[in-house]
């Protein structure tokens, strides 16, 4: 069974799952279109991110229109501190921030609507994230902003140790508006 829990960002949900556990381990349904029909989410692409070291940062990334890149993410190994930022100027939660820790044994997922930027930092070594995407990646529509933009004042729970040159050189958030 899956439950949608509203966050402080419009149309952004924490998804609670219920694994069936026994002496062999567990069985988990990580996506079910019937149970998540409210999202109208059709998977077009599935991506996995492996992060060798704690303190590895990825993001803030988002796709611009005409891409409608909604995503569902889950931490299948390790732990992350995930940050979502609403960039939709027509949203009642424009410029709002939502943070959550996702870890392998809590079995929760996050639904991130198109128009919201996503970023995470790993809190443990050998962390794996799975992304369910409802649109194919379009490199020319891929954008981002710098993780340490002063406007959002994120208190990162771990020192950032690894970040790509691309992510490090992204513009500050105030340069987007």
C-alpha positions as CSV (number, residue, x, y, z in Angstrom):
1,X,0.0,0.0,0.0
2,X,1.1,3.6,-0.7
3,X,0.0,6.8,0.9
4,X,0.5,10.4,-0.4
5,X,1.4,12.9,2.3
6,X,1.3,16.6,1.4
7,X,4.4,18.7,1.9
8,X,4.6,22.5,2.3
9,X,5.2,22.7,-1.5
10,X,2.1,22.6,-3.8
11,X,1.7,19.2,-5.6
12,X,4.9,17.8,-3.9
13,X,4.3,14.6,-1.9
14,X,6.1,12.3,0.4
15,X,5.0,8.7,-0.5
16,X,4.8,6.3,2.4
17,X,5.1,2.6,1.5
18,X,4.5,-0.5,3.5
19,X,6.9,-3.4,2.9
20,X,5.9,-6.9,3.7
21,X,8.5,-8.4,6.0
22,X,9.2,-11.9,7.0
23,X,12.2,-14.1,8.0
24,X,13.5,-13.9,4.4
25,X,13.6,-10.1,4.3
26,X,11.0,-7.9,2.7
27,X,9.0,-7.3,-0.5
28,X,8.3,-3.7,-1.4
29,X,6.2,-2.2,-4.2
30,X,8.1,0.9,-5.0
31,X,5.7,2.1,-7.7
32,X,2.0,1.4,-8.5
33,X,0.1,3.5,-11.0
34,X,-3.2,2.4,-9.6
35,X,-2.3,3.5,-6.1
36,X,-0.7,6.7,-7.3
37,X,-3.3,7.6,-10.0
38,X,-3.7,11.1,-8.4
39,X,-0.3,11.9,-9.7
40,X,-1.1,10.9,-13.3
41,X,2.5,9.7,-13.5
42,X,3.7,7.5,-16.5
43,X,7.2,6.2,-16.2
44,X,9.3,7.0,-19.3
45,X,12.8,6.7,-17.8
46,X,14.4,5.1,-14.7
47,X,17.8,6.3,-13.5
48,X,20.1,5.2,-10.7
49,X,22.6,7.4,-9.0
50,X,25.5,5.7,-7.1
51,X,27.5,7.9,-4.8
52,X,30.7,6.5,-3.4
53,X,31.3,8.9,-0.5
54,X,29.3,10.7,2.2
55,X,29.2,14.4,1.5
56,X,28.6,14.0,-2.2
57,X,26.2,16.7,-3.6
58,X,24.1,16.5,-6.7
59,X,21.9,19.3,-7.9
60,X,20.0,21.8,-7.9
61,X,18.6,20.6,-11.3
62,X,15.4,21.0,-13.1
63,X,14.0,21.0,-16.7
64,X,12.3,24.0,-18.4
65,X,9.2,23.8,-20.5
66,X,8.2,22.1,-22.7
67,X,9.7,19.4,-20.5
68,X,7.2,18.1,-17.9
69,X,9.8,16.3,-15.9
70,X,8.0,15.1,-12.7
71,X,10.0,12.6,-10.8
72,X,9.7,10.2,-7.9
73,X,12.9,9.5,-6.0
74,X,13.8,6.9,-3.5
75,X,17.0,6.1,-1.5
76,X,17.5,2.4,-2.0
77,X,20.9,2.2,-0.2
78,X,22.4,4.6,2.3
79,X,20.9,8.0,3.3
80,X,20.4,11.4,1.7
81,X,19.4,14.9,2.8
82,X,17.1,15.9,0.0
83,X,16.1,19.5,-0.8
84,X,13.2,20.6,-3.1
85,X,12.8,24.2,-4.2
86,X,9.7,25.5,-6.0
87,X,10.5,27.6,-9.1
88,X,7.0,27.8,-10.5
89,X,6.1,31.5,-10.5
90,X,2.4,30.7,-10.8
91,X,2.5,28.4,-7.8
92,X,1.1,29.4,-4.4
93,X,4.4,27.9,-2.9
94,X,6.7,29.8,-5.3
95,X,10.2,30.0,-3.7
96,X,9.3,27.6,-0.9
97,X,11.8,25.0,0.3
98,X,11.2,21.4,1.5
99,X,13.8,19.2,3.1
100,X,13.7,15.6,4.0
101,X,16.0,12.7,4.9
102,X,15.5,9.6,2.8
103,X,17.1,6.4,3.8
104,X,17.2,2.8,2.7
105,X,15.2,1.3,5.5
106,X,12.4,3.9,5.8
107,X,11.1,2.9,2.4
108,X,9.7,6.4,1.6
109,X,9.8,8.1,-1.7
110,X,9.4,11.8,-2.8
111,X,7.2,13.0,-5.7
112,X,8.7,16.2,-7.1
113,X,6.5,18.0,-9.7
114,X,7.9,19.7,-12.8
115,X,9.1,23.2,-12.1
116,X,10.7,22.3,-8.8
117,X,14.5,22.0,-8.5
118,X,15.9,19.0,-6.6
119,X,19.2,18.6,-4.8
120,X,20.7,16.1,-2.4
121,X,23.8,15.4,-0.4
122,X,24.7,11.9,0.7
123,X,24.9,11.2,4.4
124,X,26.5,7.7,4.1
125,X,29.0,6.1,1.8
126,X,27.8,3.9,-1.1
127,X,24.4,5.6,-1.4
128,X,22.1,4.7,-4.3
129,X,19.1,6.7,-5.4
130,X,16.5,5.5,-7.9
131,X,14.6,8.1,-10.0
132,X,11.4,7.3,-11.8
133,X,10.9,10.0,-14.5
134,X,7.7,10.8,-16.5
135,X,9.7,12.5,-19.3
136,X,12.8,11.7,-21.2
137,X,15.9,13.8,-20.4
138,X,16.4,16.8,-22.7
139,X,19.9,18.2,-22.3
140,X,19.0,21.5,-23.9
141,X,16.2,22.0,-21.3
142,X,18.4,21.1,-18.3
143,X,19.1,23.9,-15.9
144,X,20.2,24.4,-12.3
145,X,21.4,26.8,-9.7
146,X,24.2,26.8,-7.1
147,X,23.6,24.8,-3.9
148,X,25.0,27.5,-1.7
149,X,22.8,30.4,-3.0
150,X,22.4,32.8,-0.1
151,X,18.6,33.3,-0.8
152,X,17.7,29.8,0.4
153,X,19.9,29.5,3.5
154,X,20.1,25.7,3.7
155,X,21.8,24.3,6.7
156,X,23.5,21.3,5.2
157,X,23.8,18.4,7.8
158,X,27.2,17.4,6.5
159,X,30.2,19.1,5.0
160,X,30.1,19.1,1.1
161,X,33.1,17.0,0.1
162,X,32.4,16.1,-3.5
163,X,30.6,18.1,-6.2
164,X,30.9,18.2,-10.0
165,X,32.5,21.2,-11.6
166,X,29.2,21.7,-13.5
167,X,27.2,21.9,-10.2
168,X,29.8,24.1,-8.5
169,X,29.7,26.6,-11.4
170,X,25.9,26.8,-11.6
171,X,24.6,30.4,-11.3
172,X,23.3,31.7,-8.0
173,X,19.6,31.5,-7.5
174,X,19.1,35.3,-7.6
175,X,20.5,35.3,-11.1
176,X,17.6,33.2,-12.4
177,X,14.9,35.9,-11.6
